Each structure stands twice: as C-alpha cells, then as structure tokens.
C-alpha cells in the first residue's frame, strides 16, 4: 500500500540543495540527478517502502532513503551496514 501511494505521487518527489548534498555524500554517489536516482530506487522491485509517522523509508539490502510523507521531500539516505 505505501509503495503504491509513493509511486502514484512520484512526480512530487524533490529535494533541497542540502538534501542533495547529504544524499550524494552519504551514499557516495557519482550522479548529479539524485532525485531521479531515488525515484528509480522507489520503483525497484527489491525495495520495500514503510511509512512510519511523517516519513516514508525506502529500504533494500544496501541503503535506506527517508522521504517526508506530506511534502515528498527527500530528507536523507544512508548505507546499511552489511
């Protein structure tokens, strides 16, 4: 259910300059299009979407992305320890 809601609103997903820098640094990404990268991870069949309080958490084996459930702003992302 949560994943479907997030996918239905995928065009609303965005981030701030600080969010962009934070995600890029935390995940050691080379891409400049962080929003597109995150959108692709949301629709990835391996990803699980959980809503807890005011945030969505997109999780797979490698990372977790945090998105505000009301504004659809990408807040942060972290690598998961293996």
C-alpha positions in Angstrom: 0.0 0.0 0.0 2.7 2.5 1.0 4.8 1.8 -2.1 1.7 2.3 -4.4 1.0 5.7 -2.7 4.6 6.8 -3.1 4.7 5.6 -6.8 1.4 7.4 -7.5 3.0 10.7 -6.3 6.4 10.1 -7.7 6.3 13.3 -9.8 6.1 15.3 -6.5 9.3 13.9 -5.1 12.1 16.5 -4.8 14.9 17.6 -2.5 16.6 20.7 -1.3 20.2 21.7 -2.0 21.3 20.4 1.4 19.3 17.2 0.9 21.0 16.7 -2.4 24.5 17.1 -0.9 23.6 14.9 2.1 22.3 12.0 0.0 25.2 12.2 -2.5 27.8 12.2 0.3 26.1 9.6 2.5 25.8 7.1 -0.4 29.0 8.1 -2.3 27.0 8.7 -5.5 28.6 9.9 -8.7 25.4 11.0 -10.3 24.2 14.6 -10.2 20.5 13.7 -10.6 19.8 12.4 -7.0 16.1 12.8 -7.4 16.0 10.5 -10.4 18.3 8.0 -8.7 15.9 7.9 -5.7 12.8 7.6 -7.9 14.4 4.6 -9.6 15.1 3.0 -6.2 11.5 3.6 -5.1 10.1 1.7 -8.1 12.7 -1.0 -7.9 11.0 -4.4 -7.1 13.7 -5.2 -4.5 12.8 -2.0 -2.4 10.4 -2.0 0.5 8.5 1.1 1.4 7.5 1.6 5.0 5.6 4.6 6.4 6.5 5.5 10.0 4.9 8.7 11.3 5.6 11.6 9.0 8.2 9.8 6.8 8.5 7.1 4.2 11.5 4.8 4.4 12.6 3.1 1.2 14.8 0.2 2.1 16.7 -2.6 0.4 19.8 -4.6 1.2 22.2 -1.7 0.7 20.6 1.6 1.8 17.6 3.4 3.3 16.1 6.6 1.9 14.0 8.9 4.0 11.2 11.0 2.3 8.7 13.3 4.1 5.2 11.8 3.6 3.5 15.2 3.3 5.8 17.3 1.1 7.5 14.3 -0.7 10.9 15.9 0.1 13.9 13.5 0.1 15.4 14.2 3.5 18.4 11.9 3.7 19.8 8.5 2.8 22.2 6.1 4.5 24.1 3.0 3.6 23.1 -0.1 5.6 25.8 -2.0 7.4 26.3 -5.5 6.0 
